[in-house]
């Protein structure tokens, strides 16, 4: 018996196939881009009372590597195959993922970023007096920013959150928030115990535009001289066997990645003191994507020297307005050049 073909059924089948094909195209190419866009438009929604407003630029959603990963991941979900790519430290470091890649941002958020202490939790300081803990940077920056309150800082080389802190007084006296970064694992535990009202991370800032893992030398007698060792030359002295702790491995992330993880690209004050790698870190920053108003940068252990630092910062749109030359710190002060940029 010959089969009977009904024209109407054929038409409906073609229409259904066309609709299915359209849906697949949308899932593979349009929806991932929407995901990527939303990823960067939303900050980490962990605590609405303390989270800062996002300043993430929209242009960060267009890395091809990221889009390919999302598209093929969606394709594997649709057809039931297994996606073998994993967002691990080894994968992230070995692939040198871009500093705004979702894997990098999400790794920071999930495994390294600690929320600020609640406002009603008192600080735990070694001394309750109201003396400035910084060698002088806090007062200068506060005046430069016209006595600004409710500002935002980033302090890299934060030590224990009190001793020589360039941000503590801004936080406790003028209601600033911010980010505290300390790579020394021993000192970082003390920092956590202070109940600072700032995001805290036990990492180092990467000397590259991608995540890296480095060898780090903690110092026992003076934790402030702890530093990355062996990856790049500095003028800092190496550890003393039998006196200083053993070398440890520390994960580094680009400065810009940390800002994206917190959801903040507007920074009023950036304090950078990492015992010799300051210029290398500054060269990783996409200056056109961030808005940093002022910086203090230590140069004492930097092999490139103070003049190289000043030239780079001037080329990046900043003015050098002075320097500190104290017993414990030798910093250069920069402010954003609003006239020539």
N, C-alpha and C positions, 0 to 999 in steps of 0.2 A: 504494500500500500504506500502510495506517495504521501510524504509529509506535507501538511498545509502550512504555509507561511502567512501569518497575518501582518499586513503592513503596519498597522497601528502599534503592534508589539515591538516591531523593529525600531520604530521611531522612539518609543519610550525607552528602549534599551540604549539607544545612542544618546539620548538626553541624559539618562542616569550615568552613563560612562563619562560624558562631558562634565557633569556636575562633580563627579568623584575626582576627575583629573584636575579640575579647578581648585577643589579643596586641598588636594595634595600640593599643588603649586603654592597656594597660600601658606600652608603649614611649613613648607621647606624654605621659602624665600621671604615672605612678608612677615610672618609671625616671629621668626628669630630676630629680625631687625627691630621689631617692636619690643621684644624681650631685652635686647641690648640697650635700646634707648631707655627703657624703664629702669634698667639696672643702674645706670649712671645718674638718673634723675632722682633716685630714692636713696637716702642715707640709711645707715643701719638703724632699724627701728627697734632698739633695745630698751630705750628709756626716754620717753618723750619729754620728760621734765628737764633732762640734762643734755640731750642731743642738740647740737648746733644746726642752724639752717644750712642746707646743702648749697655749695657754690660750684658744683661739678660742671665743667663746660660740656655742652652737647656734642662737640666734635669728637669726643673720646669714644664714640660708639662704633667707629668704622674700621677697626683693625680687621684685615682679611682673615688672619689666623683665627681670631675669635669667631667670626661669622662662619667659617668653614667648620669649625668644631661643633657649633650649634646646629648647623644644617645637617651634617652627617649624623649627629646624635639623634636628631628628630627622625631622620630617615631610618635609622636602625630601630627606633621605637615602633615605627609604622609597620615595618616588615618583619619584626620579631628577632632580628639579629642582635648580637651582643656588641656593645660599644666598649672597646678595650682601653680607650684612653682614660687616664685617671689624673685627677688634680692632686698630685703628691709633691712633696718637697723635692725629691729627686727629679721628677718630671719637670717641675717648674724651673729648677736650677739648670738642669742639663739642656733644656730647650731654650733657655734664655728668654723666657716669655716677656713681652713688652710690659712696661711698668703700669699700664692701665688695663692689662688683661684681666678678665673676670676671675680666673683661677688665682692670680696673685692677690687681688683685692679680697676675695672670699677667704683665702688662707689666712691673711692678716686678721680679718674679722673673727674667724672661728677659733684660731689657735694662739693669737698673740695679743690681741687688743683687750685691755681691761677697762671697764666702765669707770667713770668718775665716782667718787664716794658721794652718797646723798648729801644734800645741803645741811641736813640736821645732824650729821655725824661730825663731832669735833675733830680738829686736827690733833695728831699725836706728835708733838715736837719735843726735842730735847730741852728746849727752853721756851717759856711762854712770853718772853719779852718781845716788844714790837720793833726791835732793831732790824735794820735791813740786813738780810743774810748775804746779799751779793757784795762783791768788792766795790760796787758803784754803778753797775750797769742799769739796775732797776730805776734809780732816780733819774738818770740821764734820759732813758727811753720814755719814762713817764712824762717828763717835761717836753721832750721832742714831740710827743703825741698829744700835747696840750691837755694834760691831766685826764686823759681818756679813761672812762670807766667801762665795765662790761666788755673789755677787749678780748682778744684771743692770741695766745702765745704758743710757740713750739720751742721746747728746750731739749736739745740733743747733747748728752753729756750731763744728765740731770742728777747724777750721783745718788744720794740717799733722799733727795727731795727736800732737804733743809740746808745742809752744809754747802756754802758757796752757791746757793740757789739764786738764779737770775729771775725767777718767776714767782717765788713764794709770796713776796709782798704784793705783787700785782694781783694775785689770787685772793689773799686773805684781807687786804685793805681796800681793794678797788673792784672786787667782784669779777675778776677776769676768769676765763676758762682756758683750756688749752690741751696740749699734748706733751707728755714727758717721756723721753726715750733714754734708756740706760742699758748698755750691753753687758756690763759686769753682772753676772748672775747673783753674786753674793750681795752686792750693793743694791741690786734691784729689789731684793726681798725687804730690805730696810725701807726702800722707797714706797713699796706697797703698804707697809704698816703705818705710813704717815696719814692716810685718809685724805690725800690730796683730791681736790675737786677738778681733776683733769684726767684725760685718757692716759693710760700708761702702757708701755710696750717694752719687753725684755729683748730688744733687738739692736743691731747696729744699722746705720744708714749705709746703703750700698755705694761702692765706688764706681759702679756701672749703672746703666739705665735698665738693668734687669736684676732679679734676685740672685744673690750669691751666698755661699757659706764660707766663712773665713776662720782662721786661727786667731784666737784672742788671748792676750796676756793680761790677766787680772794682777793688780798690784796690792800687796797686803798693807804695807806701811802707809801708802798714799793712793787710795783707790782712784783719785782724780787723774793719775797717770796711767791707768789701765788703757790698753790700746790694741788695735789690730796689728798683728805682727806677721811679717813675712810676705804678705800679699803686695805691699807697696812700700817704698822707702819713706821713712819719717826720721826726724831728729830725736825721737823719743828713745830712751835707753831700754834695752831688752830686759827681760825678767832675770832675777838673780836666783840660780838654782839653790834649793834648800831654804830659801827665804820667801820668795813669792809663790803663789799657788801655781799648779801645773797649767799648761796651756789648755784651752777649751775651744770647742767648735761653737760658733755663734752664727745664727741666721741673719743675713742682712737683706733689707728691702729698700728700694729707691724712696727718697723723700716724697716724691709725688704720689707713689702708691699708698703711703701712709695717710696722706691728706685725703685721697679718694676713699680709703677705708673708713675714715671718720666722717666723710661727707663735708669737707671744709677746704676751700682753696683760697679763702680770704684770711690772711694772717697779719696781725698788727705788729708782732715782734717775734723774730726768729733768732734764738741764741744757739750758736754752733761752736762746740768745744769738744773735739774728738782726738786731740793729741797728734795732729800732723796731717790728717786726711781731709781737712776742711775744703780746700780748693777742688779736689777731685769730686767731693759730694756736690758742691755748688754747680759743677759743670754738668751734672746729671739732670738738673731741674729745667723743665720746659717753661721758661720765664713768661712766655706769652699766654700760658694757661693758668697762672697763679697771680695773686695780688698780695705781695708781701711789702709792707710799708717800711719796716725798719729791721736791721740786723746788727748783732754784735758777733764778730768772728775772731776766734783766737788764731794767731798766726805763729806763735813762738816755736812750735815744733814742726812747722810746715817747710819742707825743703825748697819749695818754689819761692818763698820769701814774701814779705809784706807788699812789695811793689807789684809783684805778679797778681796777688790777690786784688789789690786796688784797681789795677787795669782791667781785670776780668769783670769786676762788679760795675765799674763805670761803663764798660761795653754792654753790660746787661741792663742798663737803665737806672743805676744808682749813683748817689753822690757820697763820697767819703767826707765825713764832717768832723772826725776826730779819732783819738785812740786812747786806750788805757795802757799804762805801763806800770803795773803794780807788782808786788812781790809774787803774788799767786796767779796773776793773769796778765796777758798782753793781747788785748783785743782791739780790732778796728771797728768803728761804728759807721754804718751805712744807712742812708734813708733813700726812699724812692725819689728819683728825679722827676717831678711832675711838670717841669717846664720843657725839658728837651726830649721827653718820651711821648 
